[in-house]
Amino acid sequence: MIEDAQELRDHWWWRPGWKPGRHFYTWHLTFAGEPALHALITTYQNALRHLPGLDLIPHDWLHLTMQGVGFVDEVSKSDAHAIAEAAQARLAALPAPTLTFDKPSIRPEAIALPPQPAEPVHHIRTAIRAAIADVWGPDRVPEQADGYQPHLSLAYVRTDGPATPVRDALSAVTPDPVQVTIHTASLIRLERANRLYRWQEFTTAALTRGTILDTPSN
C-alpha cells in the first residue's frame, strides 16, 4: 500500500505538451450511474469542503486514469478507431471485475480512492497497452508499464502545504465501503480547463462483450 503523502503540492502545473484547448486521447474507467459510489465520494468531499486549496471533482467527471494514447492533433481518427477495436478484442476476454472503494489515500496532488483489489485494473491496462502495440508496435506504446498506481480522485490539490488538515478531516468520517463492477473501459478525448478534467467519449470497449459502442465525436 502506498503511504499517505505528508506534504501537498499544486496539481495544476502544465504537463509537457498540454496547453489550453488541446485535447488528449486516453483510456479511463468512468463512473456514471453509480449512486452508491457517488454517495461515498460525497461523504468524503463534504468532510473536505471547508478546507482551502482543494478542488472537489463533480460526480460527472469522476474517473480512474488508465492509459494515455496521444494528443488528438497527433493521432489520426483511423488510428484511434483501430486501437479501440484492438482493445475491444482483448478486453472481451477479461471478466468484468468488482472493485471495492473504501478509505481515501492522500497523494501529493490529489485525494483519491484506491481500488481493491488493484490487480484487475492492472490487467485491463495491460490489455489496453497490448492493443496499442497491436496497432503501433511495442516501441510506440506511450507511458511506462511499471509504476502505475490506480486511483479514483475525488479532489485535486491547488495549494502547496501540509497534509495534516486533510488527514484530520478524513478521519472524522467512516462510511461503509462500496463495490462497483467494471463493465467497460472508455477511450475519451480529454480536455483540461478551469481546474477540471472534462471529456467527450470517443468509444467504449466492453469487458466480456463483443461490441464496440461508438459515440459521435467532433
C-alpha positions in Angstrom: 0.0 0.0 0.0 1.2 3.5 -0.9 1.8 5.6 2.2 -0.1 8.9 2.6 1.8 12.0 1.5 2.9 14.3 4.2 3.1 17.4 2.0 0.7 18.5 -0.7 1.6 20.3 -3.9 -0.4 22.0 -6.7 -1.7 19.6 -9.2 -2.4 22.2 -11.9 1.0 22.7 -13.4 1.2 22.2 -17.2 2.5 18.8 -18.2 4.6 18.5 -21.3 2.5 19.1 -24.4 -0.5 20.3 -22.6 -1.9 23.8 -23.2 -5.4 25.4 -23.1 -7.8 24.0 -25.7 -5.7 20.9 -26.5 -7.3 17.5 -26.3 -5.8 14.2 -25.5 -6.9 10.6 -26.3 -6.7 8.4 -23.2 -8.4 5.4 -21.7 -10.3 5.9 -18.4 -12.7 4.0 -16.3 -15.7 6.3 -15.7 -18.4 6.1 -13.1 -21.7 7.4 -14.4 -24.8 5.6 -12.9 -23.0 4.6 -9.7 -25.1 6.2 -6.9 -23.5 4.3 -4.1 -20.1 5.3 -5.2 -21.2 8.9 -5.6 -22.7 8.9 -2.1 -19.4 7.6 -0.7 -17.5 10.3 -2.5 -19.9 13.0 -1.4 -19.3 11.9 2.3 -15.6 12.4 1.9 -16.0 15.6 -0.1 -18.3 17.1 2.5 -15.6 16.4 5.1 -13.1 18.3 3.0 -15.3 21.1 1.8 -14.2 23.6 4.5 -10.5 23.2 3.6 -8.9 25.8 1.3 -6.7 24.6 -1.5 -8.7 21.7 -2.8 -10.8 21.4 -6.0 -13.6 18.8 -5.4 -14.4 16.8 -8.5 -18.0 16.8 -9.7 -19.6 13.4 -10.0 -19.9 13.7 -13.8 -16.2 13.9 -14.1 -15.0 11.1 -11.8 -12.5 8.9 -13.5 -9.8 6.3 -12.9 -6.9 7.1 -15.3 -5.7 4.1 -17.2 -3.5 4.7 -20.2 -2.8 7.6 -22.5 -2.7 7.3 -26.3 -1.7 10.8 -27.6 -2.9 14.3 -28.3 -5.8 14.4 -30.7 -3.9 16.6 -33.2 -1.2 14.0 -33.4 -3.3 10.8 -33.6 -5.4 10.1 -36.6 -9.0 9.2 -36.1 -8.4 6.0 -38.1 -5.6 5.0 -35.6 -7.9 5.8 -32.7 -10.6 3.5 -34.1 -8.0 0.8 -34.8 -6.7 1.0 -31.2 -10.3 0.8 -29.9 -11.1 -2.2 -32.0 -7.9 -4.0 -30.8 -8.7 -3.1 -27.2 -12.2 -4.5 -27.6 -10.9 -7.8 -28.8 -8.5 -8.1 -25.9 -10.9 -6.7 -23.2 -13.7 -9.0 -24.3 -11.6 -11.9 -23.0 -11.4 -10.4 -19.5 -14.0 -10.9 -16.8 -15.8 -7.8 -15.5 -14.1 -7.2 -12.1 -15.8 -6.0 -9.0 -13.8 -3.3 -7.2 -14.1 -2.1 -3.6 -13.6 1.6 -2.8 -13.2 2.4 0.9 -10.8 4.8 2.6 -9.1 7.6 0.6 -5.3 7.9 0.2 -3.6 11.3 0.4 -1.4 11.6 -2.7 0.8 14.7 -3.2 -1.5 16.2 -5.8 -4.9 14.5 -5.1 -7.1 12.9 -2.6 -8.1 9.5 -4.1 -9.8 6.2 -3.5 -7.6 3.2 -4.4 -9.4 0.3 -5.9 -9.2 -3.0 -4.1 -8.1 -5.4 -5.4 -5.8 -3.4 -7.8 -4.8 -6.4 -9.9 -7.8 -6.4 -12.2 -7.2 -2.8 -13.1 -3.6 -3.6 -13.9 -4.9 -6.4 -16.2 -7.2 -4.0 -18.0 -4.4 -1.6 -18.5 -2.1 -4.3 -19.7 -4.7 -5.3 -22.3 -5.1 -1.8 -23.5 -1.3 -1.3 -23.8 -1.2 -4.5 -25.8 -3.9 -3.2 -28.1 -1.9 0.0 -28.7 1.1 -2.2 -29.6 -1.1 -4.2 -32.0 -1.6 -1.0 -34.0 1.6 0.9 -33.5 4.1 -1.7 -32.4 5.5 -2.2 -28.9 8.1 0.6 -29.2 5.4 3.2 -29.6 3.2 2.5 -26.6 3.1 5.7 -24.6 3.9 5.9 -20.9 5.7 3.3 -18.8 4.3 -0.1 -18.0 5.7 0.0 -14.5 4.9 2.4 -11.7 1.2 2.7 -12.4 -0.9 3.3 -9.3 -4.6 3.0 -10.0 -6.7 5.6 -8.1 -10.1 7.4 -8.3 -9.5 11.0 -7.4 -12.2 12.9 -5.5 -10.3 16.2 -5.1 -7.2 17.8 -6.6 -4.8 19.9 -4.7 -4.3 23.5 -5.8 -2.2 24.9 -3.0 1.1 23.6 -1.6 1.0 22.8 2.1 1.0 20.2 4.9 -1.4 17.2 4.5 -2.3 17.1 8.2 -5.6 19.1 7.9 -6.8 16.8 5.1 -5.9 13.7 7.1 -7.7 15.0 10.2 -10.8 15.9 8.1 -11.0 12.4 6.5 -10.5 10.6 9.8 -13.7 12.2 11.1 -15.9 10.2 8.8 -16.2 6.4 8.5 -18.6 5.5 5.7 -19.1 1.9 4.6 -17.1 0.7 1.6 -18.8 0.5 -1.8 -18.4 -2.1 -4.6 -18.5 -1.3 -8.3 -18.5 -3.7 -11.2 -16.5 -2.5 -14.1 -18.2 -3.4 -17.4 -16.4 -1.1 -19.8 -13.3 1.0 -20.4 -13.7 4.3 -22.3 -11.5 5.9 -24.9 -12.1 9.6 -24.4 -11.0 13.0 -25.7 -9.8 14.7 -22.6 -9.6 18.4 -22.0 -8.2 20.3 -19.0 -9.9 23.7 -18.3 -10.7 25.8 -15.2 -9.0 23.3 -12.8 -11.1 20.4 -14.1 -10.7 17.5 -16.5 -13.7 17.1 -18.9 -14.1 14.8 -21.8 -16.1 13.6 -24.8 -16.4 9.8 -25.1 -14.9 8.6 -28.3 -15.6 4.8 -27.9 -16.2 2.3 -25.2 -14.8 -1.2 -25.1 -16.8 -3.8 -23.1 -15.4 -6.5 -20.9 -16.8 -9.9 -21.8 -19.0 -8.5 -24.6 -18.1 -8.4 -28.3 -19.3 -5.0 -29.3 -17.9 -1.5 -29.6 -20.2 1.3 -28.8 -19.4 4.4 -30.8 -20.3 7.9 -29.6 -20.4 10.8 -32.1 -17.2 12.8 -31.7 -16.1 16.1 -33.3 
